[in-house]
Amino acid sequence: QVQLVESGGGLVQPGGSLRLSCAASGSAFSTYGMGWYRQAPGKQRELVARVTAGGGRNYADSVKGRFTISRDNAKRTVYLQMNSLKPEDTAVYYCNRYPYGNYWGQGTQVTVSS
């Protein structure tokens, strides 16, 4: 029984910041790589950031230097700190395993607009 619950999205002005959280079920959370994905209207879902079980982190070029992914294994939670937000960051953000599994949460809407 897989459950992924994203939260923390909202409306923010360009240049602002948001911190997203993803609460994940499962007793083996610490063994999985985890990622944040996003999908904007008219675009494919894309991986924006990932963190391995060992703590290594990688980012899409579009968010490099602005976003930071982290994980707290004790809380089974993954975070995405988003700074210097741009209108093109507007999307529904999802968390999932990396490589992703078959079950997605509802996502959380991030809207960057003045």
N, C-alpha and C positions, 0 to 999 in steps of 0.2 A: 504494500500500500504506500504509494509515493505521494507526497504532498510538498508543494513548493508555494510559498506565500511571499509575494513581493510587496513592499510598502515604501513610502517615502517620496513618491512622485508628487508633482504639483505644477503650478504656474510660477515661473520665475522670469525675471527680466534678463536680457542679454548681459553677460558678464557676471551673473549671479552664480550661486552654488546650491547644490542639493546633495543629500546623502541617502542613497537607496539601501534598503535592507532586504535580505532574502532568508527566510526561515525554512529550513529543510528538514524533512522527516528522514528516518533511517538510522540504524545503529552503526553503519559503516561510513558515515559522512567523511571522516578524516582520511579515508583511503581514496576518495574521489577527487579528480580535478573538477573545478567548478568554473563556470563562466557567466558573464552577463552578455545578453543578446538584445538587440533592438530591431524594431520594424517600424518604418515610417510609411505613410501612404504612398503608393506607387513605387516602393522600393522592396527589395528582397530583405528577409531577415539576415542580419549580419552579427557576427561575433565582435564585440567591442573590447572585451577584456577577459582574461582567464588567469586563474591561479591554480597551480598544480598541488597535488597532495604534499609535496615537499616544500611548498612556499614560493616557487618560482612564478614570476608574473610576466605576462605579455599583453600588449595593447595593439589595437588597430591604429594605423597611422593617423586616422582622423581625430583620435582622442589622445594620442600620446602627449604627455606633458601636462594634460589637463585633468585626466581621470586617474584614480587610484583604486585598485581592487584589493581587498583584504578578506581574511577569514578568521573566525573564532570557532575552533573545533569544539570547544566545551559547550558553546551555545548553539552549535550546528547552524551557524549564520554566516552569510557572505555579504559583504558591503561593497558599495561603489560610491566613492566620493567623487563628485563631479564639480569641478571649478571652471571658471571662465566659460560658462555655457554660451552656446551660439544657437541661433534659430535652427540651424541644420541638425542640432541634437534632438529636436522635437521628434518623439517616437514613443511607442509603448516598449518598455524595458522589461525583459524577462530574465530570470536566472534558470540555470539548469546545469547538469553535469557537463563536463567537457572530457571526451566527446559527449554530445547531448544524448539524453535518454528520450523515451517516447512520450513522457508525461510532462506537460507544461502547466504552469500556473496561469492565473488570470493576467499577470503583468501589472505594471504600474505606469500610468501616463505621465510623461514629462513634456511640458509645453514651455518653450522658451520664446517669449514674445514681449514686446514693449507695449 
